[in-house]
Amino acid sequence: MARGPRLLPLSVLLLFMLSLLWYTKSSDGLSYLKGHGYSYNINPAKNFKSSKDSVKDVHNSTLGFQKVFVLNLAERPDKLDAFALASTLTGFTAEIIPGVRGEEVVNKALPSLEGLPEVFGRTLRRRHNSHTDGAHSRVVMEGLTSAIILEDDADWDTRLKDQLALFAQGSQFVTAVSPDHKPHSPYGDDWDLLWLGHCSNQIKPDDERRFVIENDDTVPITKHRVNFAGIPDMAAEGYDNNTRIVYEANNGVCLYGYALSFRGARKLLRGQAQRKTFLPIDIGIGYMCRDDPNFKCIGVFPQLIDSHKGAGRLSRDSDIGSFSPQSVRQKGYTFNIVHSTRLNIDHLLAGEADKIERQWPNDPEVKGPLRAKPVGRVFD
């Protein structure tokens, strides 16, 4: 839900509406398969146990991946500077993937022109090629075991690494890591995409597996959650305001932050090249998560990464929209992030960990210890 003065320009809203139309109506891609070819066994989730040693690498300078990439247009050094501050103060570093301007992408470089609107065509070309020909091909060409890809205006909680340690346990559970096996990756070795930052994400139908993180004070309560399409129905599943879940994802929108394994990057390059109609890159990835039983996506809700909107001129926000030069935001914000790294930069620079501020200070404080548990059955 949007609140107060946090308004998006008309052009951005129109672009998002187009994306949602693709998201809900397009039949391109593999036919939807309700059966995923899996069979259940009777091993209860309580037999799952992830050792702390298996997830310790999330605390390194690449968050447990081989590399961290940030997408950035050369003309926006301001965004790169802000990202560099936020990432290094959180304890990780990133390599730059240069953004591609839409007018630099020729028609024949796209898998299809059918469905590509004249309005926003440049923007959609840029996003497609920055992700596919930039980040995804880098993972494949360099033979990386995994990489996390972030947009240059992404934001996350000041305790991101602690969150990722819990998410890694959840990913191990969902991908059925054996209790007596230490995976090469802290996130498990049987995944293609980890969808950490999104504006919509759904759970695979008929999948009972959840890794449930309860009493988590980094979870925004329901009234502060802002998403633009389908999300898990937390109330229907019986979760309270301070619960986060990890699951196998069925679909999604927005790519604020996501990780690819080597095999996942290869599948994405192949899958996107075979499209018969043009799709925005995030919608295309979401359809692969939904339709391809051999493309395994792990999701988390509420999300761990979102898009930051800084104080100052609104015209600095977006490289795809336009604002009046007179439009100014008095205070910055980030959707869905409680202890925003970007909003706590000064405290982090000063080493004032005890002064980290919550975006919504009037919300009730979470009391008691955090709890994490697997729920549901595991696949054979």
Number of C-alpha atoms within 10 A of each C-alpha: 9 13 8 5 9 13 11 16 16 12 15 16 13 15 18 15 13 15 19 16 12 18 21 11 8 15 12 14 19 14 11 14 11 12 10 15 8 9 9 10 10 9 13 12 18 11 11 21 16 20 13 12 9 20 24 17 19 24 17 13 18 18 22 23 21 15 20 21 24 23 23 22 17 15 10 13 12 13 18 20 11 15 23 17 16 25 19 12 17 20 15 18 20 19 11 18 22 16 21 23 17 18 12 11 15 9 11 8 12 17 16 17 15 11 13 17 12 7 12 18 15 19 18 22 25 21 21 23 22 23 22 18 15 19 24 23 19 18 24 18 10 9 12 17 19 23 25 25 26 27 24 25 22 24 31 28 24 27 13 21 21 14 17 22 22 22 30 25 27 30 29 29 28 30 22 18 21 15 13 10 11 17 15 11 20 25 29 23 17 20 23 23 26 24 29 26 30 25 24 21 28 23 26 20 13 9 18 14 23 24 24 20 22 19 19 19 20 23 25 25 18 14 9 17 16 18 19 16 14 15 16 17 11 16 10 7 8 8 15 13 17 18 23 25 23 27 26 26 24 22 26 29 28 24 26 24 25 20 26 25 26 23 19 25 25 17 17 21 15 11 18 22 14 12 17 14 17 22 27 22 23 21 23 25 23 23 24 25 24 26 19 17 17 14 19 20 31 28 30 26 23 30 27 25 27 27 24 22 21 19 15 14 15 23 17 18 19 14 12 14 19 16 17 10 10 9 11 16 17 11 11 14 18 23 23 28 27 22 24 27 27 26 24 20 19 13 15 20 12 9 12 12 12 8 12 18 16 18 20 13 9 7 10 9 8 14 9 9 9 13 11 18 18 23 17 15 22 24 15 10
